[in-house]
Amino acid sequence: MKTSMTCLLLLASLFIACSRNEKPFAYNGRMDTDVIRLVAKTAGTIDTLSFKEGDLVKKGQLLVKVNDRRLRLQLKQQQAQLDELNANLQAIESKQRQLQSQLNFNRQTLAKTRAMLKQGAATQQQVDQLQTEVDILGARLEEIMTNKELIASKRRQLQAAIDITRLNIKDSRITAPIQGLVINRFVNLYESVAPGSPLLELADLSVLKATIYVPLTKLNRLKLGQKATVKIDGTDETFEGKITWIASEAEFTPKTILTEETRTSLVYAVQIEVPNPGQKLKIGMPVEVYIEKE
């Protein structure tokens, strides 16, 4: 009886030891990252192209400049038109003040003359003449105010056009939104481009992602934030990462990922984010991913 109990304890210890030494799940994957495509925002001819494919560029660095001479001439013309409108508006406002002052004076005179008419010190003809002058001044003042509003409206429209021209001048300079690697260039120096024309593609290599495909039977063992080890295929060098995304919908296993037996099975895509400070990991590099059990 004691011998049987000892055997059972040995078997239990062996089982626990095997469970603790169980190898982590291993998957094949490929390194990738988000790619930013920069496009032209204005039409024109490229007069500056300060990068090559494979260059590492800094955030804010000038990459492409579209010739903006036509835009700057347009801005000068618009500014001259705005100056003319401002001068006209000032002249109208000055005239408006004069007419308003004259109208106020005539109204006061009219009120006094009507009072004098009641006392017999003025005639009806004088009252009628002053009333006519007040009506004429009022009509002229309304006309001036209408013209003033029209000029003010044109000025607002022209100011909006100037703002757009200035924005186009600014957009003629394409700078790097991030520090990254130029992976594709689509234009050449002195080439004409239109708004929306692709210029280059930029990738941030400081953090890469490995995508693996996990069968449903093992999916419940994974969770967001879980640590993973990424090993460059064919070497012993490893990198530490963590799971940042688990697909909520199954898909067929890509034929380039797993074995012939599992190609027809349904799997879930899982992404592992891997810091890449030395930029040893490259886009498209095949890797092995090991996920420790928790």
Order of alpha helices (4+ residues) and beta strands (2+ residues): alpha-beta-beta-beta-beta-beta-alpha-alpha-beta-beta-beta-beta-beta-alpha-beta-beta-beta-beta-beta
